[in-house]
């Protein structure tokens, strides 16, 4: 109450509004927090006062400080760049500090080391000393060799397709029945169960139809019937035998692009990609049939001869004009297109 009385106007009774209060207000810190500023009594602002010093706040990267003058609002992204090597060591990049994917990867010799994951296969040697890591470039140690045989009694050994497994104790006590499951090194052949393999093929859609098999000896694929290489007409059906093919050989039915709307067989890998070759799925694939377009071109003189013509353009004729000139004795030999000449 006393403060209110002190702030009341000391002027005699008068018409109109009172002038602004000239008494000092509260102390507030500047935007960077380094200095204090005295506000006027009743002064209000959506922004904090600023000083002439450097902001100095830690940036989002966590390694550098803002170098701008004291300011309101968020600091700018870190502009520093650094030469970094990826986790697997195959790639070096000049990356902005704090870039997405850049993480701490300390080592004994460099506790503050930063790194990132590239698109390459890790390819580091695994703990077995015989195989390489097939995962994409990654942080931390590689996973143990998936072909490593069990060494403890409670560890399990899976068949090549993963549908059956037995513990080391079961294998040791299984006698001749499980003799094929006994392995001493990761290079030994994986046991098989006889069931369908079922692994995803390189198209990432169809699965391997071969019986359970060690992929190091026979890559995944499909079984197809193929006739004997003999061209003799006397060859019988007994000469036909299933042949294993590597990768996906399936075809997909797709409608072609021309008005005929023919159904065309397209290799699956052309549509869904090929992981073995690093080919991504197709986003726009022109499916072509063998129908030849017979429509008249814009010149009304020639016909379109394109195969599986989409007819989305005006069928401009690209032949040279060849029309008689005004003299009546010679023909046009310049590059004037037929469709353009017919309109003039």
C-alpha positions in Angstrom: 0.0 0.0 0.0 2.9 2.3 0.8 4.5 1.6 -2.6 1.2 2.5 -4.3 1.0 5.8 -2.5 4.6 6.7 -3.4 3.9 6.0 -7.1 0.7 8.1 -7.2 0.9 11.3 -9.1 2.1 14.3 -7.1 0.5 16.8 -9.5 -2.6 18.7 -8.4 -6.0 17.6 -9.8 -6.0 17.9 -13.6 -8.0 16.7 -16.6 -6.7 14.0 -19.0 -4.4 11.0 -18.5 -1.5 10.8 -16.1 2.0 10.9 -17.6 4.1 7.7 -17.7 5.8 6.7 -14.4 9.4 7.8 -14.2 10.3 5.5 -11.4 12.8 2.6 -12.0 11.4 -0.9 -12.6 12.9 -4.3 -11.9 16.3 -5.6 -13.0 16.4 -8.2 -15.8 19.2 -10.1 -17.6 20.0 -9.6 -21.2 19.3 -12.3 -23.8 22.7 -13.9 -23.4 22.5 -13.6 -19.5 25.8 -11.7 -19.2 24.6 -8.3 -18.1 21.7 -6.8 -16.2 19.4 -4.1 -17.4 17.0 -1.8 -15.4 13.5 -1.6 -16.9 11.3 1.4 -16.4 8.3 1.0 -14.1 5.5 -0.6 -16.1 7.7 -1.3 -19.1 6.7 -4.4 -20.9 8.4 -6.2 -23.9 8.1 -9.5 -25.6 11.9 -9.6 -26.1 14.7 -9.3 -23.6 17.2 -6.5 -23.8 20.5 -7.2 -25.6 24.1 -6.2 -24.8 27.1 -5.7 -27.1 28.8 -8.9 -26.0 29.0 -12.3 -27.7 26.1 -14.7 -27.1 28.3 -17.7 -26.1 25.4 -20.1 -25.6 26.2 -23.8 -26.5 24.9 -24.8 -29.9 22.9 -27.8 -30.7 26.0 -29.7 -31.8 27.2 -29.6 -28.1 30.7 -28.8 -29.1 30.7 -25.1 -30.1 29.3 -21.9 -28.8 27.3 -19.2 -30.6 29.5 -16.4 -32.0 26.7 -14.0 -32.7 26.2 -10.8 -30.8 23.7 -11.1 -27.9 20.4 -11.8 -29.5 16.8 -12.9 -28.9 15.5 -16.2 -30.4 17.3 -19.5 -31.1 20.9 -19.6 -32.1 21.9 -20.4 -35.7 22.9 -24.0 -36.5 26.6 -24.7 -36.1 28.6 -23.7 -39.2 31.8 -25.6 -38.3 32.8 -28.5 -40.5 35.1 -31.4 -39.7 36.7 -34.2 -41.7 35.3 -37.5 -40.3 35.9 -41.2 -41.1 33.0 -43.6 -41.1 32.7 -46.5 -38.7 34.0 -49.1 -41.1 36.8 -46.8 -42.4 35.9 -47.0 -46.1 34.6 -43.4 -46.4 35.8 -39.9 -45.4 33.6 -36.9 -45.5 33.7 -33.2 -44.7 30.5 -33.0 -42.5 28.8 -30.1 -40.8 29.2 -30.2 -37.1 26.2 -31.8 -35.5 24.9 -33.2 -38.8 22.2 -35.9 -38.5 23.9 -39.3 -38.1 27.1 -37.9 -36.6 27.6 -39.6 -33.2 30.3 -40.1 -30.7 32.6 -43.0 -31.4 35.4 -42.7 -28.8 38.5 -44.8 -29.0 41.4 -45.3 -26.6 43.6 -43.0 -28.7 40.8 -40.5 -29.4 38.2 -40.2 -26.6 36.4 -37.4 -28.5 36.2 -39.1 -31.9 33.1 -38.5 -33.9 32.0 -40.8 -36.8 29.0 -41.7 -39.0 27.6 -44.7 -40.9 28.2 -44.8 -44.7 26.3 -46.9 -47.2 29.0 -49.5 -47.6 29.2 -53.0 -46.2 31.3 -53.1 -43.0 33.6 -55.9 -44.3 35.6 -56.0 -41.1 37.1 -59.3 -40.1 34.9 -61.2 -37.6 36.1 -62.8 -34.4 36.4 -66.1 -36.2 39.2 -64.7 -38.3 37.8 -66.3 -41.5 34.7 -64.3 -42.4 33.9 -60.6 -42.9 31.0 -58.6 -41.4 28.2 -58.3 -44.0 26.2 -55.7 -42.2 26.0 -52.1 -43.3 28.6 -49.8 -41.8 27.7 -49.6 -38.1 28.9 -48.4 -34.7 30.4 -50.6 -32.1 31.8 -54.1 -32.4 30.6 -56.5 -35.1 28.2 -59.3 -34.3 29.9 -62.8 -33.8 30.2 -65.0 -36.8 26.8 -66.5 -37.5 28.5 -69.7 -38.7 30.4 -70.2 -35.4 29.7 -73.7 -34.0 28.4 -74.0 -30.5 31.1 -74.5 -27.8 28.9 -74.7 -24.6 26.5 -77.5 -23.8 23.5 -75.1 -23.8 24.4 -73.3 -27.0 22.4 -74.3 -30.0 23.3 -75.1 -33.6 20.7 -74.3 -36.2 20.3 -75.8 -39.6 21.1 -73.8 -42.7 17.6 -72.5 -43.1 17.0 -72.0 -39.4 13.9 -74.1 -39.1 15.6 -76.8 -36.8 18.1 -76.5 -34.1 19.8 -78.7 -31.5 21.9 -77.9 -28.4 25.5 -78.9 -28.2 24.6 -81.5 -25.6 21.9 -83.0 -27.8 24.3 -83.2 -30.8 27.0 -84.9 -28.6 24.4 -87.4 -27.3 22.7 -87.9 -30.7 25.0 -90.5 -32.1 25.0 -91.2 -35.8 21.6 -89.6 -36.3 23.0 -86.1 -35.6 26.5 -86.8 -37.0 26.0 -84.2 -39.7 25.3 -81.5 -37.1 28.8 -81.8 -35.5 31.0 -78.9 -36.6 34.4 -77.8 -35.3 34.8 -74.5 -37.2 32.8 -71.9 -38.9 34.1 -73.1 -42.3 32.5 -76.5 -41.8 29.3 -77.2 -43.8 26.1 -76.2 -42.1 23.7 -79.0 -41.3 20.5 -79.3 -43.4 17.0 -80.3 -42.4 15.4 -81.2 -45.8 12.7 -78.5 -45.5 12.2 -75.7 -48.1 14.9 -73.0 -47.6 12.5 -70.0 -47.6 15.1 -67.3 -47.5 14.2 -64.0 -49.2 15.8 -63.8 -52.7 17.5 -60.7 -54.2 14.1 -59.2 -55.1 13.2 -59.0 -51.4 9.8 -60.5 -52.2 10.0 -64.1 -53.4 11.7 -66.8 -51.4 14.2 -69.6 -52.2 12.5 -72.8 -53.2 15.6 -75.0 -52.9 15.7 -77.6 -50.1 17.6 -76.4 -47.0 21.1 -75.8 -48.1 24.4 -74.1 -47.1 24.4 -70.7 -48.9 28.2 -70.7 -49.0 28.0 -73.8 -51.2 24.8 -73.1 -53.2 23.4 -69.5 -53.4 19.7 -69.2 -52.9 17.6 -69.4 -56.0 14.7 -71.4 -57.5 14.3 -74.8 -59.1 13.3 -74.8 -62.7 12.8 -77.6 -65.2 15.3 -77.4 -68.0 15.6 -79.9 -70.9 18.9 -81.6 -71.7 21.3 -79.7 -73.8 21.0 -82.4 -76.5 19.0 -81.2 -79.5 18.2 -84.7 -80.6 14.4 -85.2 -81.3 14.6 -88.6 -79.6 15.3 -87.1 -76.2 12.5 -88.1 -73.8 11.0 -86.4 -70.8 13.4 -88.3 -68.6 16.2 -86.1 -69.8 14.5 -83.2 -68.1 15.8 -82.4 -64.6 15.3 -79.6 -62.2 18.1 -77.0 -62.4 18.9 -74.5 -59.6 19.1 -70.9 -60.8 20.7 -68.1 -58.7 18.5 -65.3 -57.6 14.8 -64.5 -58.4 13.6 -65.6 -61.9 10.0 -64.8 -61.4 8.1 -62.6 -63.8 5.4 -60.1 -62.9 2.3 -59.3 -65.0 2.1 -55.6 -65.9 0.0 -53.6 -68.3 2.0 -51.8 -71.1 1.9 -48.0 -71.6 0.2 -47.9 -75.0 -3.6 -47.8 -75.6 -3.6 -51.4 -76.6 -3.2 -52.2 -72.8 -1.4 -55.5 -73.4 -0.2 -57.6 -70.4 3.5 -58.0 -70.5 5.8 -60.3 -68.4 8.4 -58.2 -66.6 11.3 -59.7 -64.6 10.6 -59.3 -60.9 13.9 -57.7 -60.2 13.2 -54.9 -62.7 10.3 -53.8 -60.6 11.3 -54.7 -57.0 15.0 -54.1 -57.4 18.0 -56.4 -56.8 19.7 -56.3 -53.4 22.6 -58.4 -54.7 23.5 -55.6 -57.2 22.4 -52.7 -55.0 19.6 -51.8 -57.5 16.6 -50.1 -55.7 13.0 -50.8 -56.6 11.8 -49.0 -59.7 9.6 -46.0 -59.1 8.8 -45.3 -62.8 9.2 -48.3 -65.1 8.1 -48.1 -68.8 6.5 -51.4 -69.6 6.6 -51.9 -73.3 4.8 -54.4 -75.6 5.7 -55.2 -79.2 2.7 -53.4 -80.8 3.7 -50.9 -83.4 1.7 -47.6 -83.5 0.0 -47.0 -86.9 -1.6 -43.6 -86.0 -1.2 -40.6 -88.4 1.2 -38.0 -87.3 0.4 -34.3 -87.0 1.4 -33.8 -90.6 -1.4 -36.1 -91.7 1.0 -37.6 -94.3 3.2 -40.0 -92.3 2.3 -42.7 -89.8 3.9 -43.3 -86.4 6.1 -46.4 -86.3 7.0 -46.3 -82.6 6.8 -49.5 -80.6 4.3 -49.3 -77.7 3.6 -45.6 -78.3 2.0 -43.9 -75.3 0.4 -41.3 -77.5 0.7 -38.6 -74.9 2.3 -36.1 -77.3 0.8 -34.5 -80.4 2.5 -36.9 -82.7 4.8 -34.3 -84.2 6.4 -35.6 -87.4 10.2 -35.4 -87.3 10.8 -36.1 -90.9 12.4 -33.4 -93.1 9.8 -31.5 -95.1 10.8 -32.2 -98.7 7.9 -30.1 -100.1 8.4 -28.2 -103.4 9.6 -24.6 -103.1 7.9 -21.6 -104.7 10.0 -22.0 -107.9 8.3 -25.4 -108.5 11.6 -26.9 -109.5 13.4 -27.7 -106.2 12.4 -29.2 -102.9 13.1 -28.1 -99.4 16.4 -29.6 -98.2 16.7 -27.7 -94.9 15.9 -29.0 -91.5 12.3 -27.8 -91.5 10.1 -30.5 -89.9 7.3 -32.0 -91.8 4.6 -31.1 -89.2 5.8 -27.5 -89.1 5.8 -27.1 -92.9 2.3 -28.6 -93.3 0.9 -25.8 -91.1 2.4 -23.0 -93.3 
